[in-house]
Amino acid sequence: MLRRLLSFVVIAWALGFAWFAAIPPAPLGPGRSDAAVVLTGGTGRIDRALEALDKGWVKRVLVAGVDSEVRRREFAAEYEVSQRAMACCITLERVSVDTRSNAREAAEWIAANKLRSVRLVTSDWHMRRAAWELAQAAPEAEIVRDAVRTKPSLKILFVEYHKLIARRIAHAVGF
């Protein structure tokens, strides 16, 4: 009996990993949301959120996890953002340090701004866990996924898959 249970767990793990690695979340096309939440840490993420702002798909952008050393004018210069856009539409969040705290800080921003729909922007390999964390932290918000395509290594996929499993198990047991 134990051997069968262990075999089932191994097969379920392998099939889950195959799905996770082979079918990444995709970029979202045009579509309106109240705002975008972009998680720092990967190439193309901020550019994608700013594209959504420029094209009018969102009205505001929260950049979660910005290093405390980065100044607003440096951010504006790096990403070629106008001072008007920086003043009205872009919030740099500097408290969060990981995906879970990104979600908590984003949820507070979503609630404070009374937002109903949010375009989540992060790397394709990171999207499933990030979207799950944000959904847990902000269950009242509609979250649409806008994944930035990447070419992750097998190691990145392996680690991220296990982080996702670990977070779901931790949540299920009350952590």
NUVEXGU-783492 format. One record per residue (C-alpha): residue number from 0; residue in one letter; x, y, z. Coordinates in pm, 1 decimal, padded with zeros to 6 digits, always signed. Layout:
! NUVEXGU-783492
<NUM; "A"; <X; Y; Z>>;
...
END
This chain:
! NUVEXGU-783492
<0; "M"; <+00000.0; +00000.0; +00000.0>>;
<1; "L"; <+00278.4; +00244.2; +00090.7>>;
<2; "R"; <+00460.5; +00162.3; -00232.2>>;
<3; "R"; <+00147.9; +00244.3; -00436.6>>;
<4; "L"; <+00093.5; +00570.2; -00252.0>>;
<5; "L"; <+00456.0; +00669.6; -00302.6>>;
<6; "S"; <+00433.0; +00576.6; -00670.6>>;
<7; "F"; <+00120.3; +00787.5; -00708.8>>;
<8; "V"; <+00290.1; +01087.5; -00544.1>>;
<9; "V"; <+00596.7; +01055.2; -00769.1>>;
<10; "I"; <+00383.1; +01026.0; -01084.6>>;
<11; "A"; <+00167.2; +01323.3; -00980.8>>;
<12; "W"; <+00482.1; +01528.4; -00908.5>>;
<13; "A"; <+00637.2; +01436.2; -01246.2>>;
<14; "L"; <+00320.8; +01513.0; -01443.7>>;
<15; "G"; <+00278.2; +01841.4; -01254.8>>;
<16; "F"; <+00635.3; +01943.0; -01328.3>>;
<17; "A"; <+00598.0; +01849.4; -01695.0>>;
<18; "W"; <+00286.1; +02068.8; -01718.2>>;
<19; "F"; <+00456.1; +02352.4; -01526.1>>;
<20; "A"; <+00764.9; +02347.7; -01749.2>>;
<21; "A"; <+00602.1; +02280.8; -02086.6>>;
<22; "I"; <+00302.7; +02515.2; -02073.7>>;
<23; "P"; <+00404.5; +02853.9; -01933.7>>;
<24; "P"; <+00150.7; +03134.1; -01886.4>>;
<25; "A"; <+00128.5; +03364.3; -02188.5>>;
<26; "P"; <+00140.7; +03739.8; -02238.4>>;
<27; "L"; <-00194.1; +03914.1; -02228.5>>;
<28; "G"; <-00299.0; +04118.1; -02525.0>>;
<29; "P"; <-00497.5; +04438.6; -02520.6>>;
<30; "G"; <-00756.9; +04465.1; -02250.5>>;
<31; "R"; <-00842.2; +04713.1; -01982.2>>;
<32; "S"; <-00772.9; +04680.2; -01613.3>>;
<33; "D"; <-00777.9; +04946.0; -01345.4>>;
<34; "A"; <-00405.1; +04909.2; -01282.0>>;
<35; "A"; <-00097.2; +04696.9; -01331.1>>;
<36; "V"; <+00114.0; +04543.3; -01058.1>>;
<37; "V"; <+00461.9; +04457.9; -01180.6>>;
<38; "L"; <+00702.9; +04254.1; -00972.0>>;
<39; "T"; <+01066.3; +04354.9; -01008.1>>;
<40; "G"; <+01339.9; +04102.5; -01059.7>>;
<41; "G"; <+01324.6; +03999.3; -01423.4>>;
<42; "T"; <+01406.8; +04146.0; -01760.0>>;
<43; "G"; <+01115.1; +04295.9; -01949.9>>;
<44; "R"; <+00870.0; +04307.5; -01660.3>>;
<45; "I"; <+00873.2; +04683.5; -01599.2>>;
<46; "D"; <+00883.6; +04753.4; -01972.8>>;
<47; "R"; <+00569.7; +04543.1; -02019.2>>;
<48; "A"; <+00379.9; +04724.4; -01741.8>>;
<49; "L"; <+00481.4; +05062.7; -01882.8>>;
<50; "E"; <+00365.0; +04948.3; -02226.3>>;
<51; "A"; <+00023.7; +04869.4; -02075.1>>;
<52; "L"; <+00016.3; +05219.5; -01925.6>>;
<53; "D"; <+00125.6; +05385.5; -02251.8>>;
<54; "K"; <-00136.3; +05195.8; -02453.7>>;
<55; "G"; <-00412.8; +05283.9; -02208.9>>;
<56; "W"; <-00472.8; +04927.7; -02095.7>>;
<57; "V"; <-00421.6; +05044.4; -01735.7>>;
<58; "K"; <-00443.7; +05382.6; -01565.0>>;
<59; "R"; <-00189.0; +05322.3; -01289.8>>;
<60; "V"; <+00114.2; +05104.8; -01223.3>>;
<61; "L"; <+00255.8; +04972.5; -00896.8>>;
<62; "V"; <+00618.3; +04864.6; -00927.2>>;
<63; "A"; <+00658.8; +04625.9; -00633.7>>;
<64; "G"; <+00994.1; +04550.4; -00476.2>>;
<65; "V"; <+01193.6; +04853.6; -00591.3>>;
<66; "D"; <+01532.3; +04882.2; -00422.7>>;
<67; "S"; <+01538.7; +05159.6; -00162.0>>;
<68; "E"; <+01839.7; +05316.9; -00335.4>>;
<69; "V"; <+01647.8; +05380.9; -00660.2>>;
<70; "R"; <+01518.4; +05738.0; -00685.8>>;
<71; "R"; <+01208.3; +05833.8; -00881.9>>;
<72; "R"; <+01408.5; +06047.1; -01127.3>>;
<73; "E"; <+01651.2; +05758.2; -01185.9>>;
<74; "F"; <+01361.7; +05523.2; -01251.6>>;
<75; "A"; <+01206.8; +05778.3; -01491.6>>;
<76; "A"; <+01535.2; +05819.4; -01677.7>>;
<77; "E"; <+01605.2; +05444.5; -01697.1>>;
<78; "Y"; <+01261.2; +05363.1; -01840.2>>;
<79; "E"; <+01205.6; +05691.3; -02029.5>>;
<80; "V"; <+00895.4; +05780.8; -01828.9>>;
<81; "S"; <+00766.4; +06138.6; -01838.6>>;
<82; "Q"; <+00745.3; +06337.1; -01516.7>>;
<83; "R"; <+00368.3; +06365.5; -01573.3>>;
<84; "A"; <+00334.0; +05986.5; -01588.3>>;
<85; "M"; <+00557.2; +05945.1; -01283.0>>;
<86; "A"; <+00347.6; +06196.8; -01087.5>>;
<87; "C"; <+00004.2; +06066.1; -01176.7>>;
<88; "C"; <+00035.8; +05704.6; -01254.7>>;
<89; "I"; <+00339.2; +05522.5; -01115.1>>;
<90; "T"; <+00393.9; +05411.6; -00756.9>>;
<91; "L"; <+00730.1; +05267.8; -00652.9>>;
<92; "E"; <+00682.0; +05023.8; -00364.8>>;
<93; "R"; <+01000.1; +04974.5; -00161.3>>;
<94; "V"; <+00899.6; +04754.3; +00133.2>>;
<95; "S"; <+00857.5; +04409.9; -00023.3>>;
<96; "V"; <+01151.9; +04176.7; -00069.7>>;
<97; "D"; <+00996.7; +03855.6; -00205.9>>;
<98; "T"; <+00688.3; +03730.9; -00386.8>>;
<99; "R"; <+00481.1; +03690.0; -00073.0>>;
<100; "S"; <+00555.7; +04040.8; +00054.8>>;
<101; "N"; <+00505.1; +04177.9; -00300.2>>;
<102; "A"; <+00152.8; +04036.2; -00284.2>>;
<103; "R"; <+00083.5; +04179.8; +00062.7>>;
<104; "E"; <+00203.5; +04527.8; -00033.0>>;
<105; "A"; <+00017.7; +04514.0; -00365.3>>;
<106; "A"; <-00301.5; +04410.2; -00185.5>>;
<107; "E"; <-00274.8; +04713.1; +00042.7>>;
<108; "W"; <-00224.3; +04939.9; -00260.8>>;
<109; "I"; <-00518.2; +04778.6; -00441.4>>;
<110; "A"; <-00745.3; +04830.1; -00140.1>>;
<111; "A"; <-00624.9; +05187.7; -00074.2>>;
<112; "N"; <-00695.4; +05281.5; -00436.3>>;
<113; "K"; <-01025.6; +05089.7; -00452.4>>;
<114; "L"; <-00915.9; +04895.1; -00759.4>>;
<115; "R"; <-01129.8; +04612.7; -00892.6>>;
<116; "S"; <-00916.4; +04467.6; -01172.9>>;
<117; "V"; <-00540.9; +04431.2; -01180.0>>;
<118; "R"; <-00306.0; +04323.3; -01457.7>>;
<119; "L"; <-00026.2; +04124.8; -01291.4>>;
<120; "V"; <+00302.7; +04146.7; -01480.6>>;
<121; "T"; <+00588.1; +03909.0; -01406.6>>;
<122; "S"; <+00798.1; +03645.0; -01583.0>>;
<123; "D"; <+00616.8; +03344.3; -01727.5>>;
<124; "W"; <+00794.1; +03098.2; -01498.2>>;
<125; "H"; <+00703.7; +03311.6; -01191.5>>;
<126; "M"; <+00343.0; +03390.0; -01285.3>>;
<127; "R"; <+00162.1; +03094.2; -01128.8>>;
<128; "R"; <+00302.2; +03149.4; -00780.0>>;
<129; "A"; <+00282.7; +03529.3; -00802.6>>;
<130; "A"; <-00080.6; +03520.4; -00917.6>>;
<131; "W"; <-00169.4; +03270.2; -00646.6>>;
<132; "E"; <-00003.0; +03485.5; -00376.9>>;
<133; "L"; <-00180.3; +03799.1; -00500.8>>;
<134; "A"; <-00514.4; +03618.9; -00515.2>>;
<135; "Q"; <-00466.7; +03510.6; -00152.2>>;
<136; "A"; <-00373.0; +03862.6; -00041.5>>;
<137; "A"; <-00636.8; +04047.1; -00248.8>>;
<138; "P"; <-00928.8; +03808.4; -00300.4>>;
<139; "E"; <-01164.8; +04093.7; -00387.3>>;
<140; "A"; <-00963.5; +04195.3; -00695.1>>;
<141; "E"; <-00990.6; +04040.6; -01038.7>>;
<142; "I"; <-00637.2; +03946.5; -01138.0>>;
<143; "V"; <-00546.5; +03903.3; -01502.0>>;
<144; "R"; <-00212.0; +03749.4; -01586.9>>;
<145; "D"; <+00027.0; +03920.4; -01826.2>>;
<146; "A"; <+00334.1; +03699.4; -01841.9>>;
<147; "V"; <+00662.3; +03816.8; -01987.8>>;
<148; "R"; <+00810.4; +03544.2; -02205.5>>;
<149; "T"; <+01148.8; +03415.0; -02094.7>>;
<150; "K"; <+01377.7; +03121.5; -02155.6>>;
<151; "P"; <+01423.4; +02987.5; -01802.7>>;
<152; "S"; <+01675.7; +02720.1; -01723.1>>;
<153; "L"; <+01564.4; +02380.6; -01599.5>>;
<154; "K"; <+01704.2; +02479.7; -01259.2>>;
<155; "I"; <+01482.9; +02791.6; -01240.9>>;
<156; "L"; <+01176.5; +02588.3; -01338.6>>;
<157; "F"; <+01261.6; +02315.9; -01087.3>>;
<158; "V"; <+01309.7; +02561.0; -00801.4>>;
<159; "E"; <+00999.0; +02766.3; -00887.3>>;
<160; "Y"; <+00781.1; +02454.9; -00915.7>>;
<161; "H"; <+00886.2; +02349.8; -00567.7>>;
<162; "K"; <+00831.3; +02699.7; -00427.1>>;
<163; "L"; <+00477.4; +02688.8; -00563.4>>;
<164; "I"; <+00411.5; +02348.7; -00408.6>>;
<165; "A"; <+00566.5; +02455.1; -00077.5>>;
<166; "R"; <+00357.0; +02774.8; -00057.6>>;
<167; "R"; <+00036.2; +02589.9; -00130.7>>;
<168; "I"; <+00111.4; +02324.8; +00129.4>>;
<169; "A"; <+00211.3; +02592.2; +00385.4>>;
<170; "H"; <-00111.5; +02780.2; +00314.7>>;
<171; "A"; <-00318.2; +02463.3; +00347.3>>;
<172; "V"; <-00173.8; +02394.8; +00693.5>>;
<173; "G"; <-00211.1; +02754.5; +00809.2>>;
<174; "F"; <+00120.4; +02927.5; +00741.9>>;
END
